[in-house]
Amino acid sequence: MAHPKKKLMYRCKIFDVWEEEVSLPDGKTTKQNRIDHKPTVAIIAVNNKKELLLIKQYRSAVSKDLLEIPAGTIDRDSETPLHCAKRELAEETGFQAKKFIKLFEGYLLPGYCNEYMFFFLAQGLFPAPLPPDEDEFIEVVPTGFARARKMIRNGKIIDAKTALGIILAVNYVHKDSAAERR
């Protein structure tokens, strides 16, 4: 397939918007837009009471407060996903973790965006705050696993990365608990 004609339509600090001419399997061409996004991380942080640290913050794109797991963008080319996860956890919750376990990685919205996210379970939390980003006003909301699952079912949690992160953590923790009982 020939290299598509690309035109940069918009650029900001975490993504670029491109318009491309794309060849289709039937030989025709079409114009499509896509977002070229920096990689990201999401952290399912579990405290010593076995509660998830959810964060509540206003999201202007949907004009409301959302409950989410901590997450953020890998800022520098030299920053690893794990280092980013540690930084974002400290910035958004004021905690660091003794143990990080990668649960999953993959594309979030491959229909129009190449954002690739790494999901980490963080355990053994201890206070280690970093200053939050200037545009972040976050409230930490410790939430039990059962309550978090119910919040997904009843529409209190409507952020897809958060729902996926909670499900991944529940599956990991239950698998771990089942192995301990054997």
C-alpha positions as CSV (number, residue, x, y, z in Angstrom):
1,M,0.0,0.0,0.0
2,A,1.3,3.4,-0.9
3,H,2.2,5.9,1.8
4,P,-0.8,8.1,2.4
5,K,-0.8,11.8,1.9
6,K,-0.8,13.4,5.3
7,K,-1.6,17.0,6.5
8,L,-1.1,18.2,10.0
9,M,-4.4,19.9,11.0
10,Y,-3.7,20.8,14.7
11,R,-0.9,20.3,17.3
12,C,-0.9,20.5,21.1
13,K,1.3,19.2,23.9
14,I,-0.1,15.7,24.0
15,F,-1.5,15.0,20.5
16,D,-1.6,15.9,16.8
17,V,-4.6,15.8,14.5
18,W,-3.8,14.6,11.0
19,E,-5.9,14.4,7.8
20,E,-4.8,11.6,5.6
21,E,-5.7,10.2,2.2
22,V,-6.1,6.4,2.8
23,S,-6.3,3.7,0.2
24,L,-9.2,1.3,0.7
25,P,-9.1,-2.5,-0.1
26,D,-11.3,-1.9,-3.2
27,G,-8.7,0.5,-4.7
28,K,-10.6,3.7,-3.9
29,T,-9.2,6.4,-1.6
30,T,-10.9,8.4,1.2
31,K,-9.9,11.2,3.6
32,Q,-9.8,10.3,7.2
33,N,-8.8,12.1,10.3
34,R,-6.8,10.6,13.1
35,I,-5.3,11.6,16.4
36,D,-1.6,10.9,17.0
37,H,-1.4,10.7,20.8
38,K,1.4,10.2,23.2
39,P,1.3,6.9,25.2
40,T,-0.5,7.0,28.6
41,V,-0.7,5.2,31.9
42,A,-3.5,4.3,34.3
43,I,-3.0,3.3,37.9
44,I,-5.3,1.1,40.0
45,A,-4.0,2.1,43.5
46,V,-5.1,-0.1,46.4
47,N,-4.5,1.1,50.0
48,N,-3.9,-1.0,53.1
49,K,-7.7,-1.1,53.7
50,K,-8.1,-2.8,50.3
51,E,-9.8,0.3,48.9
52,L,-9.2,1.7,45.4
53,L,-8.0,5.3,45.3
54,L,-10.4,6.9,42.8
55,I,-10.1,10.5,41.9
56,K,-12.9,13.0,41.3
57,Q,-12.1,15.8,38.9
58,Y,-14.0,18.1,36.5
59,R,-13.7,17.1,32.9
60,S,-14.5,20.0,30.6
61,A,-14.9,17.7,27.5
62,V,-18.0,16.2,29.1
63,S,-18.9,19.2,31.4
64,K,-19.0,17.2,34.6
65,D,-17.1,15.7,37.5
66,L,-16.0,12.1,36.9
67,L,-14.7,9.4,39.2
68,E,-11.6,7.9,37.6
69,I,-8.5,6.0,38.4
70,P,-5.3,8.1,38.3
71,A,-3.9,8.4,34.8
72,G,-1.7,10.6,32.7
73,T,0.5,11.0,29.7
74,I,4.1,9.9,29.3
75,D,5.6,13.4,29.0
76,R,9.1,12.8,27.9
77,D,10.6,10.4,25.3
78,S,13.0,9.0,27.9
79,E,10.2,8.4,30.5
80,T,9.2,4.7,30.9
81,P,5.5,3.7,31.5
82,L,6.4,2.6,35.0
83,H,8.2,5.9,35.8
84,C,5.2,7.8,34.5
85,A,2.8,5.7,36.6
86,K,4.9,6.4,39.7
87,R,4.9,10.2,38.9
88,E,1.1,10.3,38.1
89,L,0.2,8.4,41.3
90,A,2.2,10.8,43.4
91,E,0.8,13.9,41.6
92,E,-2.8,12.8,41.7
93,T,-3.2,11.0,45.0
94,G,-0.2,12.0,47.1
95,F,1.0,8.4,47.4
96,Q,3.7,6.1,46.0
97,A,3.6,2.3,46.0
98,K,6.1,-0.4,47.0
99,K,4.8,-2.7,44.2
100,F,3.6,-2.0,40.7
101,I,2.2,-4.8,38.5
102,K,1.4,-4.3,34.9
103,L,-2.1,-5.7,34.3
104,F,-2.6,-4.8,30.6
105,E,-1.6,-2.5,27.8
106,G,-3.4,-1.6,24.6
107,Y,-5.1,0.9,22.4
108,L,-8.0,3.0,23.8
109,L,-9.7,4.3,20.7
110,P,-8.1,2.7,17.6
111,G,-10.9,3.8,15.3
112,Y,-9.4,7.3,15.2
113,C,-6.6,7.5,17.7
114,N,-3.4,5.7,18.4
115,E,-3.4,6.4,22.2
116,Y,-1.7,3.4,23.8
117,M,-2.3,2.9,27.6
118,F,-0.5,0.9,30.2
119,F,-2.5,-0.3,33.2
120,F,-0.7,-0.8,36.5
121,L,-1.9,-2.2,39.8
122,A,-0.2,-0.3,42.7
123,Q,0.0,-1.9,46.1
124,G,1.8,-1.1,49.4
125,L,0.9,2.6,49.3
126,F,2.8,5.2,51.4
127,P,2.6,9.0,51.4
128,A,4.9,10.7,48.9
129,P,3.1,13.6,47.3
130,L,4.3,15.5,44.3
131,P,2.7,18.9,43.3
132,P,-0.3,18.3,41.0
133,D,-0.4,19.8,37.5
134,E,-1.5,23.5,37.5
135,D,-4.8,22.6,35.8
136,E,-5.7,19.7,38.0
137,F,-8.1,20.0,41.0
138,I,-8.5,16.5,42.3
139,E,-10.3,15.0,45.2
140,V,-9.1,11.5,46.3
141,V,-12.0,9.1,47.0
142,P,-11.1,5.8,48.6
143,T,-13.6,3.2,47.5
144,G,-14.0,-0.5,48.3
145,F,-13.9,-3.0,45.4
146,A,-17.5,-4.1,45.8
147,R,-18.7,-0.5,45.9
148,A,-16.6,0.4,42.8
149,R,-18.1,-2.6,40.9
150,K,-21.6,-1.4,41.9
151,M,-20.7,2.1,40.8
152,I,-19.8,0.8,37.3
153,R,-23.1,-1.1,37.1
154,N,-25.3,1.8,38.3
155,G,-23.6,4.5,36.1
156,K,-21.7,6.4,38.8
157,I,-18.4,5.4,37.1
158,I,-18.8,6.2,33.4
159,D,-15.1,6.5,32.4
160,A,-14.1,3.5,30.3
161,K,-10.5,3.3,31.3
162,T,-11.6,3.4,35.0
163,A,-14.1,0.6,34.5
164,L,-11.5,-1.5,32.7
165,G,-8.9,-0.8,35.3
166,I,-11.2,-1.9,38.1
167,I,-12.2,-5.1,36.3
168,L,-8.6,-5.9,35.6
169,A,-7.7,-5.3,39.3
170,V,-10.6,-7.4,40.6
171,N,-9.7,-10.3,38.3
172,Y,-6.0,-10.1,39.4
173,V,-6.8,-9.8,43.1
174,H,-9.3,-12.7,42.9
175,K,-6.8,-14.9,41.0
176,D,-4.2,-14.0,43.6
177,S,-6.6,-14.9,46.5
178,A,-7.7,-18.2,44.8
179,A,-4.0,-19.2,44.5
180,E,-3.4,-18.4,48.2
181,R,-6.3,-20.7,49.2
182,R,-4.9,-23.7,47.3
